[in-house]
């Protein structure tokens, strides 16, 4: 049985931070948020990590990872390339933007032959989230292996996602974008809608679509932070759906159209080809959406070290 693999989407890091060397440490030991995610993943059981990066950032990434987490985990690299599209298609003239999160994950298709989890490189998800994810993927892989040996196969793919409470994902310094989830009583994802402008206001949490009309969301609303768990079937589905996406994008939005992970999940849900278990996390998410967020992240991670949740130095 193939053990679960962790795919980390990091192809956008260089552009967002103006070069990897400028990624801000969030501890006095020079660690970045990614170090904490890798540590949590390792402690949960993940041994193999695939970074999806821009090829021109490989040297910077190796300097950041190989002598730290790379000494404790099997680290590999996949390159997201604009020209990585099916035969018969051409990159539109003037296109510079990558093809989206699905395309990023597909960049690792030749390195994955079993269950895999997907995260963003610059988000802090918490140790509980990684443990729930690893346990789910391991159990699902065991059940799939038994079905294969018995000559039976489930009618639906078994996927999962980590669901956070909205109140644990909000910054105090502006608005955020979140995937708002509709979850069945049985704990499965029914629907996911991207809300691009959510913030604290008027004593609660609200979102707006037009900048004028605001809708209140309960603080315990389940949201996705792009922490997904898939069987290898998801890779097959993403590759198969890419030409259809390209046909539409090249007609309607050739320079900026993106192939998004939640969109493919939503399609598989509607076709009843997959079901997605929502693994509820009580962990608090941290990220630096705004520069004012950094001190909050630094203080929170140091407090966790002080409580013994992390060693004083993550990688020795």
RACORCOR-V745757 format. One record per residue. N is the residue number from 1. RES is the residue in one small letter. PHI is phi as a letter, one per 20 degrees, with the letter a starting at -180 (none if undefined). Layout:
# RACORCOR-V745757
((N | RES | PHI) (N | RES | PHI))
This chain:
# RACORCOR-V745757
((1 | x | none) (2 | x | f) (3 | x | f) (4 | x | g) (5 | x | d) (6 | x | d) (7 | x | d) (8 | x | d) (9 | x | e) (10 | x | c) (11 | x | f) (12 | x | e) (13 | x | f) (14 | x | f) (15 | x | f) (16 | x | f) (17 | x | d) (18 | x | m) (19 | x | o) (20 | x | f) (21 | x | f) (22 | x | e) (23 | x | f) (24 | x | f) (25 | x | f) (26 | x | d) (27 | x | b) (28 | x | f) (29 | x | e) (30 | x | n) (31 | x | f) (32 | x | d) (33 | x | g) (34 | x | g) (35 | x | f) (36 | x | f) (37 | x | f) (38 | x | f) (39 | x | f) (40 | x | f) (41 | x | f) (42 | x | f) (43 | x | f) (44 | x | f) (45 | x | p) (46 | x | f) (47 | x | d) (48 | x | d) (49 | x | c) (50 | x | d) (51 | x | e) (52 | x | e) (53 | x | c) (54 | x | f) (55 | x | g) (56 | x | f) (57 | x | e) (58 | x | g) (59 | x | f) (60 | x | f) (61 | x | f) (62 | x | f) (63 | x | f) (64 | x | e) (65 | x | d) (66 | x | g) (67 | x | e) (68 | x | d) (69 | x | f) (70 | x | f) (71 | x | e) (72 | x | d) (73 | x | c) (74 | x | e) (75 | x | d) (76 | x | c) (77 | x | c) (78 | x | c) (79 | x | d) (80 | x | e) (81 | x | c) (82 | x | g) (83 | x | e) (84 | x | e) (85 | x | c) (86 | x | f) (87 | x | g) (88 | x | n) (89 | x | d) (90 | x | c) (91 | x | f) (92 | x | f) (93 | x | f) (94 | x | n) (95 | x | f) (96 | x | c) (97 | x | f) (98 | x | g) (99 | x | e) (100 | x | o) (101 | x | f) (102 | x | f) (103 | x | f) (104 | x | f) (105 | x | f) (106 | x | f) (107 | x | f) (108 | x | e) (109 | x | f) (110 | x | e) (111 | x | d) (112 | x | d) (113 | x | c) (114 | x | a) (115 | x | f) (116 | x | b) (117 | x | d) (118 | x | c) (119 | x | c) (120 | x | e) (121 | x | f) (122 | x | d) (123 | x | d) (124 | x | e) (125 | x | d) (126 | x | n) (127 | x | f) (128 | x | f) (129 | x | f) (130 | x | f) (131 | x | f) (132 | x | f) (133 | x | f) (134 | x | f) (135 | x | f) (136 | x | f) (137 | x | f) (138 | x | f) (139 | x | f) (140 | x | f) (141 | x | f) (142 | x | f) (143 | x | f) (144 | x | f) (145 | x | f) (146 | x | f) (147 | x | f) (148 | x | f) (149 | x | f) (150 | x | e) (151 | x | m) (152 | x | d) (153 | x | b) (154 | x | f) (155 | x | f) (156 | x | c) (157 | x | f) (158 | x | d) (159 | x | d) (160 | x | b) (161 | x | b) (162 | x | e) (163 | x | d) (164 | x | d) (165 | x | f) (166 | x | g) (167 | x | f) (168 | x | e) (169 | x | c) (170 | x | e) (171 | x | e) (172 | x | e) (173 | x | d) (174 | x | q) (175 | x | e) (176 | x | c) (177 | x | d) (178 | x | b) (179 | x | e) (180 | x | e) (181 | x | d) (182 | x | d) (183 | x | d) (184 | x | f) (185 | x | f) (186 | x | e) (187 | x | n) (188 | x | d) (189 | x | f) (190 | x | e) (191 | x | a) (192 | x | c) (193 | x | c) (194 | x | f) (195 | x | d) (196 | x | e) (197 | x | b) (198 | x | d) (199 | x | b) (200 | x | f) (201 | x | a) (202 | x | l) (203 | x | m) (204 | x | b) (205 | x | d) (206 | x | c) (207 | x | c) (208 | x | c) (209 | x | d) (210 | x | d) (211 | x | n) (212 | x | c) (213 | x | e) (214 | x | d) (215 | x | d) (216 | x | f) (217 | x | d) (218 | x | g) (219 | x | f) (220 | x | e) (221 | x | g) (222 | x | e) (223 | x | c) (224 | x | e) (225 | x | d) (226 | x | m) (227 | x | d) (228 | x | d) (229 | x | c) (230 | x | c) (231 | x | e) (232 | x | f) (233 | x | g) (234 | x | f) (235 | x | f) (236 | x | f) (237 | x | f) (238 | x | f) (239 | x | f) (240 | x | f) (241 | x | e) (242 | x | f) (243 | x | g) (244 | x | f) (245 | x | g) (246 | x | f) (247 | x | g) (248 | x | f) (249 | x | f) (250 | x | f) (251 | x | e) (252 | x | d) (253 | x | b) (254 | x | f) (255 | x | e) (256 | x | c) (257 | x | f) (258 | x | c) (259 | x | e) (260 | x | e) (261 | x | g) (262 | x | f) (263 | x | f) (264 | x | f) (265 | x | g) (266 | x | f) (267 | x | f) (268 | x | f) (269 | x | f) (270 | x | f) (271 | x | e) (272 | x | l) (273 | x | e) (274 | x | b) (275 | x | c) (276 | x | c) (277 | x | f) (278 | x | e) (279 | x | e) (280 | x | f) (281 | x | d) (282 | x | e) (283 | x | f) (284 | x | e) (285 | x | e) (286 | x | c) (287 | x | a) (288 | x | d) (289 | x | f) (290 | x | c) (291 | x | f) (292 | x | f) (293 | x | f) (294 | x | g) (295 | x | f) (296 | x | f) (297 | x | f) (298 | x | g) (299 | x | f) (300 | x | f) (301 | x | f) (302 | x | f) (303 | x | f) (304 | x | f) (305 | x | f) (306 | x | f) (307 | x | e) (308 | x | n) (309 | x | f) (310 | x | c) (311 | x | f) (312 | x | f) (313 | x | c) (314 | x | f) (315 | x | d) (316 | x | c))
